[in-house]
């Protein structure tokens, strides 16, 4: 059962989503609290093995004019390190406005601000992955 993983890489957390085995839907999996690049990548590698991931889709934050800013550069740097540790294809998905959409969904679900903070990146990763799956 092969799956695709979605990542929303932030400064403090990494949201993780996983596809169903038929590659139709994305489900939020977890939020990794960032500790160090080495430990963060190790945790992702463990999830890749555990879920038999064949591809990783990473949200790439772009500016509204389609350029890559400082946060996008951080994501590219992280992905370059990740590529040396995992033997799966890694591609990028434009993530403009995914966090906004995720937050709106959580607010509409009457989730408290504290709980939203804990799951926002996982929900954003789910949006990133679902967008990729729908485009296929």
C-alpha positions in Angstrom: 0.0 0.0 0.0 1.9 3.0 -1.3 1.1 6.5 -0.1 2.0 10.2 -0.7 3.0 12.4 2.2 2.3 16.2 2.4 4.5 18.5 4.5 3.9 22.1 5.7 7.3 23.2 6.9 7.4 26.0 9.4 9.9 27.5 11.8 8.4 25.9 14.9 6.5 23.0 13.5 6.1 20.7 10.5 2.5 19.7 9.6 2.3 16.2 8.2 -0.5 14.7 6.1 -0.8 11.3 4.4 -2.9 10.0 1.5 -5.1 7.0 1.5 -3.6 4.0 -0.3 -5.7 4.8 -3.4 -4.2 8.3 -3.5 -7.6 10.0 -3.5 -7.8 11.7 -0.1 -5.4 13.4 2.3 -5.7 13.0 6.0 -3.9 15.0 8.7 -1.4 12.8 10.4 0.5 14.8 13.0 2.4 18.0 13.8 6.1 17.6 14.5 7.4 20.1 17.0 10.7 21.3 15.5 13.8 20.4 17.6 16.7 20.2 15.2 17.0 19.6 11.5 18.6 16.2 12.2 15.8 15.1 14.5 13.1 16.6 12.3 14.4 14.7 9.2 14.8 11.5 11.2 11.1 11.7 12.2 10.0 12.3 8.6 12.2 9.3 7.5 10.5 7.1 10.1 7.1 8.1 8.8 8.2 7.5 5.2 9.1 3.9 6.2 6.1 3.4 8.4 3.5 4.5 5.8 5.4 3.2 2.7 5.6 6.7 1.2 6.5 6.9 -2.5 6.5 10.7 -2.8 6.6 13.7 -0.6 4.7 16.9 -1.6 6.2 19.9 0.2 4.3 23.2 0.4 6.4 26.0 -1.0 5.5 29.4 0.3 5.7 32.0 -2.5 5.0 35.7 -2.5 1.8 36.8 -4.2 3.9 37.9 -7.2 5.1 34.3 -7.5 8.7 35.0 -6.2 10.3 33.0 -3.4 10.9 34.9 -0.3 12.9 34.2 2.9 10.4 31.5 4.2 10.5 29.8 0.8 14.3 29.8 0.9 14.2 28.1 4.4 11.9 25.4 3.0 14.2 24.8 0.0 17.2 24.5 2.3 15.4 22.0 4.5 14.2 19.9 1.5 17.8 19.8 0.2 18.9 18.2 3.4 15.8 15.8 3.4 16.7 14.7 -0.1 20.0 13.3 1.1 18.2 11.1 3.6 15.1 9.7 1.8 15.0 7.7 -1.3 11.6 9.0 -2.6 10.7 11.7 -5.0 10.1 15.1 -3.5 8.0 17.7 -5.3 6.7 21.2 -4.4 3.1 22.5 -4.3 2.3 26.2 -4.2 1.0 26.8 -0.7 -0.2 30.4 -1.0 -3.2 30.9 1.2 -3.3 27.3 2.5 -2.8 28.4 6.1 -5.5 31.0 5.7 -7.9 28.3 4.3 -6.9 25.9 7.1 -7.5 28.6 9.8 -10.9 29.5 8.3 -11.9 25.8 8.4 -10.9 25.5 12.1 -12.6 28.7 13.1 -15.8 27.6 11.3 -15.5 24.3 13.3 -15.5 26.5 16.5 -12.1 25.3 17.5 -10.4 27.4 20.3 -7.4 29.5 19.4 -5.1 27.3 21.5 -6.3 24.1 19.8 -6.0 25.8 16.3 -2.4 26.7 17.1 -1.7 23.0 17.8 -3.2 21.6 14.5 -3.0 24.5 12.0 0.1 23.2 10.2 -1.3 19.6 10.0 -4.4 21.0 8.5 -2.4 23.1 6.1 -0.4 20.0 5.1 -3.7 18.3 4.4 -4.7 21.1 2.1 -1.3 21.0 0.3 -1.5 17.2 -0.2 -5.2 17.3 -1.3 -4.5 20.0 -3.9 -1.7 17.8 -5.3 -3.9 14.7 -5.3 -6.8 16.6 -7.0 -4.4 17.9 -9.7 -3.1 14.4 -10.6 
